[in-house]
Amino acid sequence: IFAGGYSAGDYSYIWGGVLDADTVEWVTENGGLRRENGDRFRRELLSKGGSVDSMAAFRAFRGRDPRIEPLLERRGLASST
């Protein structure tokens, strides 16, 4: 499983899940699916494409580095402490 490059591809899917779950958390924290949220998401992330560093765009959008906790919660793996 790890000799053919699959692990690197799998990691990229997991990283995409981290960014997705953290972004969904932002939407939820800011009132859900509202026009203002969609406009900001489009302006700060989608419209950037490859013109800026993707992590810089995420940080500008979210105001911080991505966190893994929203993905762990989504998958039922978060600790209940």
N, CA, C and O atoms as a CHARMM CRD file, in Angstrom:
* protein
*
  324
    1    1 ILE  N      0.81500  -1.19500   0.00000 PROA 1      0.00000
    2    1 ILE  CA     0.00000   0.00000   0.00000 PROA 1      0.00000
    3    1 ILE  C      0.86500   1.26800   0.00000 PROA 1      0.00000
    4    1 ILE  O      0.46600   2.27000  -0.59500 PROA 1      0.00000
    5    2 PHE  N      2.03200   1.25500   0.64700 PROA 2      0.00000
    6    2 PHE  CA     2.84800   2.45400   0.73900 PROA 2      0.00000
    7    2 PHE  C      3.92900   2.53200  -0.33100 PROA 2      0.00000
    8    2 PHE  O      4.56100   3.57800  -0.47500 PROA 2      0.00000
    9    3 ALA  N      4.16400   1.46300  -1.08400 PROA 3      0.00000
   10    3 ALA  CA     5.24500   1.44100  -2.07000 PROA 3      0.00000
   11    3 ALA  C      4.86300   2.13100  -3.37800 PROA 3      0.00000
   12    3 ALA  O      5.74900   2.56300  -4.11400 PROA 3      0.00000
   13    4 GLY  N      3.59400   2.24400  -3.68300 PROA 4      0.00000
   14    4 GLY  CA     3.17800   2.75300  -4.97700 PROA 4      0.00000
   15    4 GLY  C      2.74800   4.20200  -5.01500 PROA 4      0.00000
   16    4 GLY  O      2.18700   4.63500  -6.02200 PROA 4      0.00000
   17    5 GLY  N      2.98000   4.96700  -3.97600 PROA 5      0.00000
   18    5 GLY  CA     2.58900   6.36800  -3.98500 PROA 5      0.00000
   19    5 GLY  C      1.17500   6.61300  -3.49600 PROA 5      0.00000
   20    5 GLY  O      0.73400   7.76000  -3.41900 PROA 5      0.00000
   21    6 TYR  N      0.45900   5.54500  -3.16400 PROA 6      0.00000
   22    6 TYR  CA    -0.92200   5.70500  -2.69600 PROA 6      0.00000
   23    6 TYR  C     -0.98800   6.51700  -1.41000 PROA 6      0.00000
   24    6 TYR  O     -1.89400   7.33300  -1.23800 PROA 6      0.00000
   25    7 SER  N     -0.04700   6.30400  -0.51200 PROA 7      0.00000
   26    7 SER  CA    -0.10700   6.98700   0.78000 PROA 7      0.00000
   27    7 SER  C     -0.05100   8.50200   0.61400 PROA 7      0.00000
   28    7 SER  O     -0.73600   9.22900   1.33400 PROA 7      0.00000
   29    8 ALA  N      0.75000   8.97900  -0.31900 PROA 8      0.00000
   30    8 ALA  CA     0.82800  10.42300  -0.54700 PROA 8      0.00000
   31    8 ALA  C     -0.49300  10.95300  -1.08500 PROA 8      0.00000
   32    8 ALA  O     -0.94200  12.02600  -0.68300 PROA 8      0.00000
   33    9 GLY  N     -1.11200  10.21500  -1.98500 PROA 9      0.00000
   34    9 GLY  CA    -2.41400  10.62400  -2.50900 PROA 9      0.00000
   35    9 GLY  C     -3.47400  10.62000  -1.42700 PROA 9      0.00000
   36    9 GLY  O     -4.30700  11.52400  -1.35700 PROA 9      0.00000
   37   10 ASP  N     -3.44200   9.59800  -0.58000 PROA 10     0.00000
   38   10 ASP  CA    -4.40100   9.50200   0.50700 PROA 10     0.00000
   39   10 ASP  C     -4.22100  10.66100   1.47300 PROA 10     0.00000
   40   10 ASP  O     -5.20300  11.21800   1.96300 PROA 10     0.00000
   41   11 TYR  N     -2.98600  11.02500   1.74800 PROA 11     0.00000
   42   11 TYR  CA    -2.71700  12.15700   2.63800 PROA 11     0.00000
   43   11 TYR  C     -3.32000  13.44600   2.08300 PROA 11     0.00000
   44   11 TYR  O     -3.87100  14.24800   2.83800 PROA 11     0.00000
   45   12 SER  N     -3.22100  13.64900   0.77500 PROA 12     0.00000
   46   12 SER  CA    -3.77300  14.87800   0.19900 PROA 12     0.00000
   47   12 SER  C     -5.28800  14.92200   0.35400 PROA 12     0.00000
   48   12 SER  O     -5.85600  15.99600   0.54800 PROA 12     0.00000
   49   13 TYR  N     -5.95800  13.75800   0.26900 PROA 13     0.00000
   50   13 TYR  CA    -7.40600  13.73400   0.48900 PROA 13     0.00000
   51   13 TYR  C     -7.73400  14.07000   1.93600 PROA 13     0.00000
   52   13 TYR  O     -8.69000  14.79800   2.20600 PROA 13     0.00000
   53   14 ILE  N     -6.94900  13.54500   2.86100 PROA 14     0.00000
   54   14 ILE  CA    -7.18700  13.84100   4.27100 PROA 14     0.00000
   55   14 ILE  C     -6.95000  15.32400   4.54600 PROA 14     0.00000
   56   14 ILE  O     -7.72300  15.95200   5.26900 PROA 14     0.00000
   57   15 TRP  N     -5.87900  15.88800   3.96900 PROA 15     0.00000
   58   15 TRP  CA    -5.59900  17.31500   4.16100 PROA 15     0.00000
   59   15 TRP  C     -6.74100  18.15700   3.59800 PROA 15     0.00000
   60   15 TRP  O     -7.13400  19.15200   4.20700 PROA 15     0.00000
   61   16 GLY  N     -7.27000  17.77100   2.45000 PROA 16     0.00000
   62   16 GLY  CA    -8.42400  18.46700   1.89700 PROA 16     0.00000
   63   16 GLY  C     -9.61100  18.39700   2.84300 PROA 16     0.00000
   64   16 GLY  O    -10.37000  19.35900   2.96600 PROA 16     0.00000
   65   17 GLY  N     -9.77400  17.26000   3.51300 PROA 17     0.00000
   66   17 GLY  CA   -10.84000  17.10800   4.49400 PROA 17     0.00000
   67   17 GLY  C    -10.65500  18.02200   5.69100 PROA 17     0.00000
   68   17 GLY  O    -11.62800  18.55100   6.22900 PROA 17     0.00000
   69   18 VAL  N     -9.40100  18.21300   6.11200 PROA 18     0.00000
   70   18 VAL  CA    -9.10800  19.12500   7.21200 PROA 18     0.00000
   71   18 VAL  C     -9.54700  20.54100   6.83300 PROA 18     0.00000
   72   18 VAL  O    -10.23100  21.21500   7.60400 PROA 18     0.00000
   73   19 LEU  N     -9.14900  20.98100   5.64600 PROA 19     0.00000
   74   19 LEU  CA    -9.50100  22.33400   5.19700 PROA 19     0.00000
   75   19 LEU  C    -11.01100  22.48000   5.03300 PROA 19     0.00000
   76   19 LEU  O    -11.58100  23.50600   5.40400 PROA 19     0.00000
   77   20 ASP  N    -11.65600  21.46000   4.48100 PROA 20     0.00000
   78   20 ASP  CA   -13.10400  21.49900   4.28700 PROA 20     0.00000
   79   20 ASP  C    -13.82900  21.58700   5.62600 PROA 20     0.00000
   80   20 ASP  O    -14.69200  22.44500   5.80800 PROA 20     0.00000
   81   21 ALA  N    -13.48400  20.70100   6.56500 PROA 21     0.00000
   82   21 ALA  CA   -14.17500  20.68300   7.85300 PROA 21     0.00000
   83   21 ALA  C    -13.96900  21.98600   8.60900 PROA 21     0.00000
   84   21 ALA  O    -14.89000  22.48400   9.25600 PROA 21     0.00000
   85   22 ASP  N    -12.76400  22.54100   8.53100 PROA 22     0.00000
   86   22 ASP  CA   -12.49700  23.80600   9.21200 PROA 22     0.00000
   87   22 ASP  C    -13.28500  24.94200   8.56600 PROA 22     0.00000
   88   22 ASP  O    -13.76400  25.83600   9.26300 PROA 22     0.00000
   89   23 THR  N    -13.42200  24.91600   7.25600 PROA 23     0.00000
   90   23 THR  CA   -14.20500  25.93500   6.56100 PROA 23     0.00000
   91   23 THR  C    -15.68900  25.80900   6.89600 PROA 23     0.00000
   92   23 THR  O    -16.36700  26.81500   7.10200 PROA 23     0.00000
   93   24 VAL  N    -16.19300  24.57900   6.95300 PROA 24     0.00000
   94   24 VAL  CA   -17.59100  24.36500   7.33500 PROA 24     0.00000
   95   24 VAL  C    -17.82700  24.86700   8.75300 PROA 24     0.00000
   96   24 VAL  O    -18.87500  25.44400   9.04300 PROA 24     0.00000
   97   25 GLU  N    -16.85800  24.65200   9.63300 PROA 25     0.00000
   98   25 GLU  CA   -16.98000  25.16800  10.99500 PROA 25     0.00000
   99   25 GLU  C    -17.10200  26.69900  10.97200 PROA 25     0.00000
  100   25 GLU  O    -17.90500  27.27100  11.70900 PROA 25     0.00000
  101   26 TRP  N    -16.29000  27.36500  10.11100 PROA 26     0.00000
  102   26 TRP  CA   -16.37800  28.82100   9.99800 PROA 26     0.00000
  103   26 TRP  C    -17.77500  29.24200   9.54600 PROA 26     0.00000
  104   26 TRP  O    -18.35400  30.18000  10.09600 PROA 26     0.00000
  105   27 VAL  N    -18.31100  28.55200   8.55100 PROA 27     0.00000
  106   27 VAL  CA   -19.64800  28.88400   8.04900 PROA 27     0.00000
  107   27 VAL  C    -20.67000  28.74500   9.17700 PROA 27     0.00000
  108   27 VAL  O    -21.52000  29.61600   9.36300 PROA 27     0.00000
  109   28 THR  N    -20.58200  27.65900   9.92000 PROA 28     0.00000
  110   28 THR  CA   -21.50900  27.43300  11.02700 PROA 28     0.00000
  111   28 THR  C    -21.37700  28.51200  12.09200 PROA 28     0.00000
  112   28 THR  O    -22.38000  29.02100  12.59200 PROA 28     0.00000
  113   29 GLU  N    -20.14900  28.85900  12.43700 PROA 29     0.00000
  114   29 GLU  CA   -19.90700  29.89500  13.44900 PROA 29     0.00000
  115   29 GLU  C    -20.41500  31.26500  13.01300 PROA 29     0.00000
  116   29 GLU  O    -20.68300  32.12800  13.84900 PROA 29     0.00000
  117   30 ASN  N    -20.54600  31.46300  11.71100 PROA 30     0.00000
  118   30 ASN  CA   -20.93200  32.77400  11.18700 PROA 30     0.00000
  119   30 ASN  C    -22.33800  32.79800  10.60200 PROA 30     0.00000
  120   30 ASN  O    -22.62300  33.56700   9.68400 PROA 30     0.00000
  121   31 GLY  N    -23.20300  31.96400  11.13100 PROA 31     0.00000
  122   31 GLY  CA   -24.61100  32.05200  10.78300 PROA 31     0.00000
  123   31 GLY  C    -25.08900  31.12900   9.68300 PROA 31     0.00000
  124   31 GLY  O    -26.22600  31.25600   9.22800 PROA 31     0.00000
  125   32 GLY  N    -24.25600  30.20700   9.24400 PROA 32     0.00000
  126   32 GLY  CA   -24.68500  29.22600   8.25400 PROA 32     0.00000
  127   32 GLY  C    -24.57300  29.71800   6.82400 PROA 32     0.00000
  128   32 GLY  O    -23.77900  30.60300   6.50500 PROA 32     0.00000
  129   33 LEU  N    -25.38400  29.12300   5.98000 PROA 33     0.00000
  130   33 LEU  CA   -25.33100  29.41600   4.54200 PROA 33     0.00000
  131   33 LEU  C    -26.07200  30.71900   4.24600 PROA 33     0.00000
  132   33 LEU  O    -27.26100  30.73700   3.92600 PROA 33     0.00000
  133   34 ARG  N    -25.32400  31.78700   4.36700 PROA 34     0.00000
  134   34 ARG  CA   -25.84800  33.12100   4.09600 PROA 34     0.00000
  135   34 ARG  C    -25.08800  33.71300   2.92500 PROA 34     0.00000
  136   34 ARG  O    -23.95400  33.32600   2.64500 PROA 34     0.00000
  137   35 ARG  N    -25.71400  34.64300   2.25400 PROA 35     0.00000
  138   35 ARG  CA   -25.10000  35.28300   1.09200 PROA 35     0.00000
  139   35 ARG  C    -23.74200  35.90300   1.44000 PROA 35     0.00000
  140   35 ARG  O    -22.78300  35.77800   0.67700 PROA 35     0.00000
  141   36 GLU  N    -23.66800  36.56700   2.58600 PROA 36     0.00000
  142   36 GLU  CA   -22.42500  37.21700   2.99600 PROA 36     0.00000
  143   36 GLU  C    -21.29500  36.20500   3.16900 PROA 36     0.00000
  144   36 GLU  O    -20.15300  36.46300   2.78900 PROA 36     0.00000
  145   37 ASN  N    -21.62700  35.05100   3.74600 PROA 37     0.00000
  146   37 ASN  CA   -20.61500  34.01800   3.93300 PROA 37     0.00000
  147   37 ASN  C    -20.14000  33.46400   2.59200 PROA 37     0.00000
  148   37 ASN  O    -18.94300  33.26900   2.38100 PROA 37     0.00000
  149   38 GLY  N    -21.07500  33.21700   1.69900 PROA 38     0.00000
  150   38 GLY  CA   -20.71700  32.72500   0.37000 PROA 38     0.00000
  151   38 GLY  C    -19.87300  33.72400  -0.40100 PROA 38     0.00000
  152   38 GLY  O    -18.91600  33.34800  -1.07800 PROA 38     0.00000
  153   39 ASP  N    -20.22700  34.98600  -0.29800 PROA 39     0.00000
  154   39 ASP  CA   -19.44100  36.02900  -0.97400 PROA 39     0.00000
  155   39 ASP  C    -18.01700  36.07600  -0.43800 PROA 39     0.00000
  156   39 ASP  O    -17.06500  36.19700  -1.20900 PROA 39     0.00000
  157   40 ARG  N    -17.86900  35.98200   0.87400 PROA 40     0.00000
  158   40 ARG  CA   -16.52300  36.02100   1.46300 PROA 40     0.00000
  159   40 ARG  C    -15.73500  34.78200   1.07700 PROA 40     0.00000
  160   40 ARG  O    -14.55000  34.88100   0.75600 PROA 40     0.00000
  161   41 PHE  N    -16.36800  33.62000   1.10200 PROA 41     0.00000
  162   41 PHE  CA   -15.71600  32.37300   0.71000 PROA 41     0.00000
  163   41 PHE  C    -15.22000  32.46200  -0.73200 PROA 41     0.00000
  164   41 PHE  O    -14.09000  32.08400  -1.03800 PROA 41     0.00000
  165   42 ARG  N    -16.07300  32.96100  -1.60000 PROA 42     0.00000
  166   42 ARG  CA   -15.68800  33.11100  -3.01200 PROA 42     0.00000
  167   42 ARG  C    -14.55000  34.11700  -3.17100 PROA 42     0.00000
  168   42 ARG  O    -13.58600  33.86100  -3.89200 PROA 42     0.00000
  169   43 ARG  N    -14.66300  35.25600  -2.50100 PROA 43     0.00000
  170   43 ARG  CA   -13.66700  36.32300  -2.62700 PROA 43     0.00000
  171   43 ARG  C    -12.31100  35.91200  -2.03100 PROA 43     0.00000
  172   43 ARG  O    -11.27400  36.13800  -2.65400 PROA 43     0.00000
  173   44 GLU  N    -12.30900  35.32500  -0.85600 PROA 44     0.00000
  174   44 GLU  CA   -11.06300  35.04700  -0.13800 PROA 44     0.00000
  175   44 GLU  C    -10.39600  33.73000  -0.53600 PROA 44     0.00000
  176   44 GLU  O     -9.17800  33.59800  -0.40900 PROA 44     0.00000
  177   45 LEU  N    -11.17000  32.75400  -1.01600 PROA 45     0.00000
  178   45 LEU  CA   -10.58300  31.45000  -1.34600 PROA 45     0.00000
  179   45 LEU  C    -10.75300  31.06900  -2.81200 PROA 45     0.00000
  180   45 LEU  O     -9.76900  30.90700  -3.53400 PROA 45     0.00000
  181   46 LEU  N    -11.98200  30.92900  -3.24300 PROA 46     0.00000
  182   46 LEU  CA   -12.22500  30.39800  -4.58700 PROA 46     0.00000
  183   46 LEU  C    -11.64300  31.26900  -5.68600 PROA 46     0.00000
  184   46 LEU  O    -11.06800  30.74800  -6.64100 PROA 46     0.00000
  185   47 SER  N    -11.77700  32.56300  -5.57200 PROA 47     0.00000
  186   47 SER  CA   -11.32500  33.45000  -6.64700 PROA 47     0.00000
  187   47 SER  C     -9.81000  33.55200  -6.73900 PROA 47     0.00000
  188   47 SER  O     -9.28100  34.02300  -7.74600 PROA 47     0.00000
  189   48 LYS  N     -9.10900  33.11700  -5.70200 PROA 48     0.00000
  190   48 LYS  CA    -7.64300  33.21800  -5.70000 PROA 48     0.00000
  191   48 LYS  C     -6.99900  32.19900  -6.63100 PROA 48     0.00000
  192   48 LYS  O     -5.96000  32.47200  -7.23200 PROA 48     0.00000
  193   49 GLY  N     -7.61200  31.03000  -6.75100 PROA 49     0.00000
  194   49 GLY  CA    -7.03000  29.98900  -7.59800 PROA 49     0.00000
  195   49 GLY  C     -5.58500  29.74800  -7.21800 PROA 49     0.00000
  196   49 GLY  O     -5.26700  29.62100  -6.03600 PROA 49     0.00000
  197   50 GLY  N     -4.70300  29.68200  -8.20900 PROA 50     0.00000
  198   50 GLY  CA    -3.29400  29.48500  -7.94900 PROA 50     0.00000
  199   50 GLY  C     -2.50800  30.77400  -7.89700 PROA 50     0.00000
  200   50 GLY  O     -1.27900  30.75300  -7.95400 PROA 50     0.00000
  201   51 SER  N     -3.20000  31.90200  -7.79100 PROA 51     0.00000
  202   51 SER  CA    -2.50200  33.19400  -7.83900 PROA 51     0.00000
  203   51 SER  C     -1.78400  33.54500  -6.53800 PROA 51     0.00000
  204   51 SER  O     -0.89500  34.39600  -6.53700 PROA 51     0.00000
  205   52 VAL  N     -2.15600  32.90400  -5.43600 PROA 52     0.00000
  206   52 VAL  CA    -1.49400  33.11000  -4.14700 PROA 52     0.00000
  207   52 VAL  C     -1.26700  31.75500  -3.49500 PROA 52     0.00000
  208   52 VAL  O     -1.88300  30.76100  -3.87900 PROA 52     0.00000
  209   53 ASP  N     -0.39800  31.72200  -2.52700 PROA 53     0.00000
  210   53 ASP  CA    -0.17600  30.49900  -1.77500 PROA 53     0.00000
  211   53 ASP  C     -1.48400  30.06600  -1.11600 PROA 53     0.00000
  212   53 ASP  O     -2.15900  30.87600  -0.48100 PROA 53     0.00000
  213   54 SER  N     -1.84200  28.79500  -1.26500 PROA 54     0.00000
  214   54 SER  CA    -3.13200  28.32300  -0.76700 PROA 54     0.00000
  215   54 SER  C     -3.25100  28.43700   0.75000 PROA 54     0.00000
  216   54 SER  O     -4.33300  28.73100   1.25900 PROA 54     0.00000
  217   55 MET  N     -2.16300  28.21000   1.48000 PROA 55     0.00000
  218   55 MET  CA    -2.23000  28.35400   2.93000 PROA 55     0.00000
  219   55 MET  C     -2.36500  29.81900   3.33800 PROA 55     0.00000
  220   55 MET  O     -3.03900  30.12700   4.32100 PROA 55     0.00000
  221   56 ALA  N     -1.73600  30.71200   2.60100 PROA 56     0.00000
  222   56 ALA  CA    -1.89400  32.13900   2.88600 PROA 56     0.00000
  223   56 ALA  C     -3.34600  32.54700   2.66400 PROA 56     0.00000
  224   56 ALA  O     -3.89700  33.31900   3.44900 PROA 56     0.00000
  225   57 ALA  N     -3.97100  32.03900   1.60800 PROA 57     0.00000
  226   57 ALA  CA    -5.37400  32.35200   1.34100 PROA 57     0.00000
  227   57 ALA  C     -6.26300  31.79600   2.44700 PROA 57     0.00000
  228   57 ALA  O     -7.19100  32.46800   2.89500 PROA 57     0.00000
  229   58 PHE  N     -5.98100  30.55800   2.89200 PROA 58     0.00000
  230   58 PHE  CA    -6.78000  29.98200   3.97700 PROA 58     0.00000
  231   58 PHE  C     -6.63100  30.80100   5.24500 PROA 58     0.00000
  232   58 PHE  O     -7.61800  31.09200   5.92000 PROA 58     0.00000
  233   59 ARG  N     -5.39200  31.17600   5.57200 PROA 59     0.00000
  234   59 ARG  CA    -5.15500  31.97500   6.78000 PROA 59     0.00000
  235   59 ARG  C     -5.87900  33.32300   6.70200 PROA 59     0.00000
  236   59 ARG  O     -6.43600  33.79300   7.69400 PROA 59     0.00000
  237   60 ALA  N     -5.86700  33.93000   5.53200 PROA 60     0.00000
  238   60 ALA  CA    -6.56900  35.20800   5.36800 PROA 60     0.00000
  239   60 ALA  C     -8.07400  35.01800   5.56400 PROA 60     0.00000
  240   60 ALA  O     -8.74000  35.87200   6.14700 PROA 60     0.00000
  241   61 PHE  N     -8.59700  33.91200   5.08200 PROA 61     0.00000
  242   61 PHE  CA   -10.02300  33.62700   5.20300 PROA 61     0.00000
  243   61 PHE  C    -10.40100  33.29500   6.64700 PROA 61     0.00000
  244   61 PHE  O    -11.34700  33.85600   7.20000 PROA 61     0.00000
  245   62 ARG  N     -9.64700  32.37800   7.24200 PROA 62     0.00000
  246   62 ARG  CA   -10.00900  31.85000   8.56100 PROA 62     0.00000
  247   62 ARG  C     -9.41800  32.64600   9.71300 PROA 62     0.00000
  248   62 ARG  O     -9.92000  32.59000  10.83500 PROA 62     0.00000
  249   63 GLY  N     -8.34300  33.39300   9.43500 PROA 63     0.00000
  250   63 GLY  CA    -7.70900  34.17300  10.48200 PROA 63     0.00000
  251   63 GLY  C     -6.72100  33.39200  11.32200 PROA 63     0.00000
  252   63 GLY  O     -6.23400  33.88500  12.33900 PROA 63     0.00000
  253   64 ARG  N     -6.42400  32.17500  10.90000 PROA 64     0.00000
  254   64 ARG  CA    -5.49900  31.31100  11.63100 PROA 64     0.00000
  255   64 ARG  C     -5.15800  30.11100  10.75400 PROA 64     0.00000
  256   64 ARG  O     -5.72200  29.93400   9.67400 PROA 64     0.00000
  257   65 ASP  N     -4.22500  29.29200  11.23700 PROA 65     0.00000
  258   65 ASP  CA    -3.90500  28.04500  10.55000 PROA 65     0.00000
  259   65 ASP  C     -5.08000  27.07100  10.67600 PROA 65     0.00000
  260   65 ASP  O     -5.88500  27.18800  11.60000 PROA 65     0.00000
  261   66 PRO  N     -5.17800  26.12500   9.76500 PROA 66     0.00000
  262   66 PRO  CA    -6.23500  25.12000   9.87900 PROA 66     0.00000
  263   66 PRO  C     -6.05000  24.26000  11.12900 PROA 66     0.00000
  264   66 PRO  O     -4.93000  24.03200  11.58600 PROA 66     0.00000
  265   67 ARG  N     -7.16100  23.79400  11.66200 PROA 67     0.00000
  266   67 ARG  CA    -7.15300  22.89900  12.81900 PROA 67     0.00000
  267   67 ARG  C     -7.72400  21.56200  12.41200 PROA 67     0.00000
  268   67 ARG  O     -8.62700  21.50400  11.57800 PROA 67     0.00000
  269   68 ILE  N     -7.22100  20.49600  12.97800 PROA 68     0.00000
  270   68 ILE  CA    -7.69200  19.15300  12.64600 PROA 68     0.00000
  271   68 ILE  C     -8.96000  18.77300  13.41900 PROA 68     0.00000
  272   68 ILE  O     -9.68000  17.86000  13.01300 PROA 68     0.00000
  273   69 GLU  N     -9.23600  19.46100  14.51800 PROA 69     0.00000
  274   69 GLU  CA   -10.35600  19.08400  15.37700 PROA 69     0.00000
  275   69 GLU  C    -11.70600  19.00100  14.66800 PROA 69     0.00000
  276   69 GLU  O    -12.45800  18.06500  14.93700 PROA 69     0.00000
  277   70 PRO  N    -12.05400  19.93500  13.77000 PROA 70     0.00000
  278   70 PRO  CA   -13.33900  19.79800  13.08600 PROA 70     0.00000
  279   70 PRO  C    -13.44300  18.49100  12.27200 PROA 70     0.00000
  280   70 PRO  O    -14.51500  17.88900  12.21200 PROA 70     0.00000
  281   71 LEU  N    -12.35200  18.05800  11.65600 PROA 71     0.00000
  282   71 LEU  CA   -12.37900  16.79100  10.91500 PROA 71     0.00000
  283   71 LEU  C    -12.52200  15.61900  11.87100 PROA 71     0.00000
  284   71 LEU  O    -13.28500  14.69200  11.59900 PROA 71     0.00000
  285   72 LEU  N    -11.80700  15.64400  12.97600 PROA 72     0.00000
  286   72 LEU  CA   -11.92500  14.56500  13.95600 PROA 72     0.00000
  287   72 LEU  C    -13.34700  14.47200  14.49100 PROA 72     0.00000
  288   72 LEU  O    -13.87600  13.37400  14.66500 PROA 72     0.00000
  289   73 GLU  N    -13.96600  15.61400  14.75100 PROA 73     0.00000
  290   73 GLU  CA   -15.36000  15.61700  15.21300 PROA 73     0.00000
  291   73 GLU  C    -16.28000  15.05100  14.15000 PROA 73     0.00000
  292   73 GLU  O    -17.16300  14.25100  14.45600 PROA 73     0.00000
  293   74 ARG  N    -16.08400  15.45700  12.90500 PROA 74     0.00000
  294   74 ARG  CA   -16.90200  14.97400  11.79200 PROA 74     0.00000
  295   74 ARG  C    -16.82900  13.44900  11.68400 PROA 74     0.00000
  296   74 ARG  O    -17.82700  12.79300  11.38600 PROA 74     0.00000
  297   75 ARG  N    -15.65600  12.90100  11.92500 PROA 75     0.00000
  298   75 ARG  CA   -15.44900  11.45300  11.79800 PROA 75     0.00000
  299   75 ARG  C    -15.70700  10.69000  13.09200 PROA 75     0.00000
  300   75 ARG  O    -15.51800   9.47500  13.14500 PROA 75     0.00000
  301   76 GLY  N    -16.13100  11.38700  14.12100 PROA 76     0.00000
  302   76 GLY  CA   -16.43300  10.73700  15.39300 PROA 76     0.00000
  303   76 GLY  C    -15.18900  10.30600  16.15000 PROA 76     0.00000
  304   76 GLY  O    -15.24000   9.35900  16.93500 PROA 76     0.00000
  305   77 LEU  N    -14.07100  10.98600  15.92500 PROA 77     0.00000
  306   77 LEU  CA   -12.80800  10.61900  16.55300 PROA 77     0.00000
  307   77 LEU  C    -12.33700  11.61000  17.59600 PROA 77     0.00000
  308   77 LEU  O    -11.24800  11.44900  18.14800 PROA 77     0.00000
  309   78 ALA  N    -13.11900  12.61800  17.87600 PROA 78     0.00000
  310   78 ALA  CA   -12.71500  13.63700  18.85600 PROA 78     0.00000
  311   78 ALA  C    -12.85600  13.07000  20.26400 PROA 78     0.00000
  312   78 ALA  O    -13.81000  12.35200  20.56400 PROA 78     0.00000
  313   79 SER  N    -11.90000  13.39900  21.11500 PROA 79     0.00000
  314   79 SER  CA   -11.98900  12.94400  22.49700 PROA 79     0.00000
  315   79 SER  C    -13.04800  13.75700  23.21900 PROA 79     0.00000
  316   79 SER  O    -13.27100  14.92500  22.89900 PROA 79     0.00000
  317   80 SER  N    -13.68100  13.15500  24.16500 PROA 80     0.00000
  318   80 SER  CA   -14.75100  13.84400  24.90900 PROA 80     0.00000
  319   80 SER  C    -14.23300  14.23700  26.27700 PROA 80     0.00000
  320   80 SER  O    -14.66300  13.70200  27.29900 PROA 80     0.00000
  321   81 THR  N    -13.29400  15.18800  26.28400 PROA 81     0.00000
  322   81 THR  CA   -12.76200  15.66400  27.56400 PROA 81     0.00000
  323   81 THR  C    -13.25300  17.05000  27.84500 PROA 81     0.00000
  324   81 THR  O    -12.91500  17.62700  28.87800 PROA 81     0.00000
